[in-house]
């Protein structure tokens, strides 16, 4: 998956057998909390990465902006880039670091720019609709 681009992920050079698969689709996705639907998007991306569980990304534009509050937490992935975290504020409660996004992802995963993924915690889960 590695190629020589201006903002290329260093991880692929260091680990040439590492694999990230991205499946863009018009498959809708829904975020649930304790089984109750919270958010819905008509589009989603499924990211599969080596031995990790698949992660569903949805466009941040599908989420009402006041529901997301930026967190100070960040992390770095040598395959995707710098992750920013978000608090989900809904029903009078703010769930800390409930979601993450890559604001400036490496070239190999540019498709997830402007997308958001959800922590599978605090009763939150994100599923693609069948």
N, C-alpha and C positions, 0 to 999 in steps of 0.2 A: 504494500500500500504506500510505501515511501516514494516520493519524487522530489526533485530539486526545485523547490519553490522558495519564494522570499521569506515566508513565515512557516517553514517546514517544521514538523514535530520532531524534536531530537530523539524521542523514544524509539521511533522506528529504526533509526540508524544504530542505536545501542542494542535493540532487541529485534533483529530482522524477521523473526518468526511470529511476532506479535500481530494479532489480527483484530481489527475493528470493522464490523459490517453495519452499514446504515441502510435502512429500508424506508424510503419516503413513500407515503401513501395518502390516499384520501380516506383512510380508515379513521373514523372518529375515535376520540379517547375521552374518558370521563375520570375525574378525580373524585374519590369517595372518602368520607370519614365515618368510620363505624357503620359502613354500609349505606350511608345517606349520600346521594350525589351532591357535590359541591360546585364543580366546574366542568364544562364540556367544551370540546373543540371538534370541529369537523375535519381537522387534519392532525396527523401525528407522524412521528419518526420513531422507528424502533432501532435502538443502538445495541448491538451485541458485541461484547468485548471479551475475548479469550474465555476464561472460565467463570466470569462474573454473570450474575443474572441479567437478562435483558432489561434495558431501561427505556421507558417511553418518554419522548419529548413532545411537548405541544407548543404552539406559537404563544409567546407572551401576550401578543395582541388579542388573544381570545379571552384574556383574564381581565376583569374590571380592575384598573390600576390601583384604586384604594385598597384592594385586598392584599396587595404585595407591598411590604416595607423592606427596604434594603437592610441587610445585616452587615456587621463589620467582619464577619467570618469570611475567609478565603481559603482556597487550597489550590495546589498545583498538580496537574497531571501531565507527564511528559508526552502524552499522545493527543491530548485535547487542549491543554493550555491552562490558564488561570480561571478558576471557578469563583463566581460570586454567589453568595447565599441570600435567601429571602425568607422573611417571616410571612406567614399566611395569617391575616387578621380577618376573622369571620365569626359571626354570631357572638360578638363581644369578647372574643378570645384571640390572642396572638400566639400562634404556634411558632416557636423559635426555630430558625434555620430549616423550615419545612420544605424548601425547594432550592434548586441551584440552577445556574446558567453559565454559559461561556460567552462573555461579551465580545471577545476577540479571539475566537478559537484558531488553532493552527489550520493551515491550508487544507490538510487532508480531511478535516471534519467541519469545514465552513458551513455545511448544511445545517448545523445545530445553532448557528448564530441567530439570536433572537428567539430561541426556543428555551423552554424551561422544563426541568424534570423534578420529580417529587420524591422526597424521602419516604420510605415505607416505615413510618413511625407515627406515634400518637394516633393510631387508628386510621392513618392516611394510606390510601393505595391509588394507583392510577392504572387503568385497564383500557386496552383497545376494545372498542365495541365489536361484537361479532355479527 
